[in-house]
Amino acid sequence: MSVSGYTLLIVESSTLATRIQPMLPQHVVVIATDGFLWTPHFNQLKLKLGMRAVPEKRELRREIKQESARAVKTILATDSDPSGDFIAWSVAKNIALNRIFRAPLRAISKQSLDVLIESDTVVNWNQLHLKLQNRYILHSLWKQAYPNLDIKTAATAALFAAEFPCRSFRSPDGDRFQSDCPIVVRYGSEIKLDSESDQKHFKHNEPFSTFDATVKAFDRNGSTSYQKAQEKLYTLFTTAHPQTGEGLITYPRTDAVSFYPDTWDELYQQWIGRNRATEFLPAYLRDKLTGNGVHEAIHPVSMDADPEYINKHIPSDLGNIYAAIYDQTEKAIRMPDQAKVVFNSKSAGSFFLSENDDFKSRPEMLHPVIPREDYGKELNRYGVLRPSGFGQWLDRAISENIIQVNRWGDVHPGETILPLISEGDQFHTRILKMKEKADDPGLKIETIRQILTS
């Protein structure tokens, strides 16, 4: 192979590498790390993060060094979570820094791969190392302060004790309502409804984050494990379209509930090929659903890939998940329906829309609830749970009775954390202050110790 223009693309998964290699130009070669090439090593005394080589991957490390030396550029497309960050940093640290770039893989499609290999985003690897090291420092100092308490358990206690932004509510009859904007409330509080409103309100639909899609995958397939449901989501990501060979959905590890501006353009072009332009979500309603983060919400690579057709060519459990993602994306990009009945609450300064307009009786009071997907989003807001670990944590939280999930899918405190809720406000303050310091390159140990003891 000529080295002219030769590009080395490094990913984490060998399954992913096998899927995308045939879709790339001949001058691009993909190598998978299959996890860590160097494992994290944190010195508890010096509070310094280093690395140790994985013995059985010696030949793979040598191959990557040789190929990177030949390449015009090396692109690291590892996940944007702590393990993916560490893999990227450890590889960059051990090979030529001046020709290494990092870019996210948005989807298994020719268009996304073309964007990926043209990436020229330079990463400050020293800054990334400090960010990774800070995570270990914060974890270490937390364990010193609370030797027997996982920080995610503490964050759960905080969620049930402190105020949080809520949009999901239930009436005493169990009917679910959505507020028109997040309301800062406490778990167990009440919202008094004053009257029906004659104002017009749209029923907005957000596309799926990993938290939403994992719960939907669990429910659609009658799963017994949220982790396995989330693994099915990743399997769907690497599953090929039966005709085009491209992927079916975009990257499935994301906390975003918004689309990139160029995605909106693509979705519109696909929409007008099958529907009236006036039925597409107008620009003034897209602001809250438009973002430019590392990843965007999960959606089909192409809305032309109809679920009915796709489901004939892939396993039924994957087909169920694909149909759910497709349906939710279509709801998110379609002009929303107007709510038939809207209730007003002067005390909350908000309006409440019934999810199905078919509630049992007119409610006078609503209670805030925490659906499973919102539980994950709130722990993510605290900075203690990444999308990639949601399913695993949800299984653990339920099995250890940290939380209980009722028949409607709402999360309530389990017996394990009931004694901790009295400290929840303190946990809330401390965890959020620690989160503020997580990316500080000048993190001071004494500052964190003061946060944990004040």
Buried (B, 14 or more C-beta within 10 A) or exposed (E): EEEEEBBBBBBBBBBBBEBBBEBBEEBBBBBBBBEBBBBBEBEEEEBEBBBEBBEEBEEBBEEBEEBBEEBEBBBBBBBBBBBBBBBBBBBBBBBEEEBBBBBBBBBBBBEBBEBBBEBEEEBEBEEBBBBBBBBBBBBBBBBEBBEEBBBBBBBBBBBBBBBBBBBBBBBEEEBBBBBBEEBEBBBEEBBEBEEEBEEEBBBBBBBBBBBBBBBBBBBBBEBEBBBBBBBBBBBBBBBBBEEBEBBBBBBBBBBBBBBBEEBBEBBBEBBEEEBEEEEBBEEEEBEEBBBEEBBBBBBBBBBEBEBEEBBEEBEEBBBBBBBBBBEBBBBBBBEBEEBEBBBBBEEBEBBBBBEEEEBEEEBEEBBBBBBBBBBBBBBBBBBBBBBBBBBBBBBBBBEBEBBBBEEEBBBEBBEBBEEBBEBBBBBBBBBBBBBEBBEEEEBEEEBBEEBBEE
